[in-house]
Amino acid sequence: MINFIDRMTNRAGLLSAWMFFAIGMMITYEVVMRKVFNAPTVWADEMARFFQIWAVYLAGAYVLKNRQLITVELFSAALHKRTGRLFDFFSLAIIAVFCGVAIWYGSAIVYESIEQGRKTSTMLGVPRWMTETAIPVAFTLLLAQTVVEAIRLAIGGPSATFSGTSDVEEIEQ
C-alpha cells in the first residue's frame, strides 16, 4: 500500500508540473492573441485558474513526500535527534488533522455545489464542483502520504527535520 500511495503521489506531482507548464502556454497564447491579433480568448484566463487550483493542491503530497516543505532549521538544528523525530510526528499529526478538516468541509462544499448547480460567473460558466473537487481529492492524497511518512518515521526512516545533512552543509561541501 505504501508503494501505491508513493506512486500516486509521484503521478500527482508530475501532473501538477505539466499543469503549470500548460498554464504558461495558455497565458502566452492569451497575451499573443490579445496584444498581437487584438482577439482575446474567452477560455484562457478561466482555464489557467482552473489548472492552477488543481496543480497547487495536487502538488502538496509530492512536496511532503520529497521533504520540500518550508521548515525553520534554526530551532530544529539545536534539537536532539529523538526530540526532532517527536516534533516531526507532531507536525505530521497536525497535517493529518488539517487534511481531515479540509476533506470534510471540502466534500460538503462540492456536494452543495452539485446539488445547487452552481457555475462560475464567467462566459464559460464552468460548474463550480470541477474546481472545488480539488480540495477533497488532493487533501485525501496528502492525508495518505502523511500516514506513509509517519510510518516511515516510526520504522526509522528519514525524518523531515533530520534527513542527514542540511542544505547549508551540502552547499558548503
N, C-alpha and C positions, 0 to 999 in steps of 0.2 A: 504494500500500500504506500509506503514511503517513496519508493521509486516512481509509482504512478503519480503521486502528488508533485514530486520534483519535475517529472516530465510535463505535467500540465502547467506548472509554474514557468518552466522554460519556454513552452509554447506561447503562453500568455505574454511573456516578456518579449519574445520575437514578434508576435502580432502587434504588440504595443509599439515597438520600434518601427515596424512597417507603417503603422498608422500615423506616427509622427512624420515619417517621410512623405506619406500621402498628403498630410496637412500642408507641408511645404509646397508640394506640387499644386494643390488646389489653390493656395494663396497666390502662388506665382502665376498660375493661369488667370485668376481673377484680376490681378494687377495688370497683366498684359492686355486682357480683354477690355478692361476699363480705361486704361491710360493710352494704349496704342490704337485700339479699334473703337473706342467710345461705345462699347457694347457690354455693360456689366452683366454678370450672370445672376440668376435667381437662386442658384443652389450652392455656390461655393462657400459662402460665409456660414450658412447653417450646417452644411456637411462637415466643414472644418471644425466647427464647435462640437458637433456630434462625435466625430473621430477623437477630438481632444478629450472629451469626457471619458470615453471608453479607454483611450490609451493611458491616461493618467491613472485611473483606478486599476486597470489590468496590470500595470507595472508594479504595484505595491508588493505583491507576493514575491515577484522576482527580485526586487530591491532587498527585501528581508532575507531571502534565501542566499543572496550573494553578499550579505553583510555590508550593504552600502547605505544603510540608514545613517542619518546625522547623529553623531554621538559627541558627548562632551568628554574628551580624554583627559582634561585637566584633573578631574576627580578620580576617574577610573584608573589612571596610571598609578595613583598612590595607594590603591587598594590591594589587599592580599588576593591571590588567585581565587580562593574559595569564596571570599566576600564578593568578588566580581561576578562569579557564577550565580550567586544568590541574587544579585542585582539584575543579572540577565534573565533569570527565571521570573523575577518580579516584573521586569519590562515586558516579557512575553505574556505574562498574565494580564497586564494592563491592555496590551494589544488585543488579546483574545476577548476580553470583556467589551472593549470598544467595538470589535468586529461583531459580536453578538448583538449589541445595541443597533449598530448600523444595518445589519441584516434584518432585524425585527422591524424597525421603523421604515427602512427602505422597501421591504416587501409590502408593508401596509400602503405605502405611497403608490407603488406600482399597481397594486390591486385596485386602489381607489381611482387611479387614472384610467385603467382599463374599464372599470365599472361606469365611470362618468364620460368616457370617450374624449378625454382631454387631448388637445392638439397644441402645437406651438403656434404662436401668433405671428407667423411669417407667411409668405406667399406659398411655401411648400406645405405648410400645415401638417408636419410630421407628428404622428401620435407620440405623446409625451412619454409613454411607457418605454419607448425604444431607447431613450437616453436614461430614464430613471432605473431601468433594469441593471444598468452598470453597477449600481451600488450593491444590491444584494448578491449579484454574481461575483463581482470582484472581491467583496469582503468575505464571501464564503471561501474563495480560494485563499485569501490572506489568512483566514482562520485555520484552514487546513495546513498551510505552510507554517503557521505559528506553532501548531501542535507538533509538526515534524521537527521544527527547530528545538522545541522543548525536549522532545525525545532524544535528539542528537546531543543536546546539552546534558541530559540525565545519564546517558551512557558514556560520557567522557569525550564527546566530540568538541570541535572548536566552539568557543563562546563568542558572542558578538563583541564583548569587551576585551577578552584575552585570546585573540586568534593568532598569536605568535608575535611577530614584530609589528610595530606601529608604522603608519605611513611615514612619519618623520624618520624613523630608523631606516626604512627602506630607501628613502631619498638620500640620506647621509652615506649609505653604503654604495 
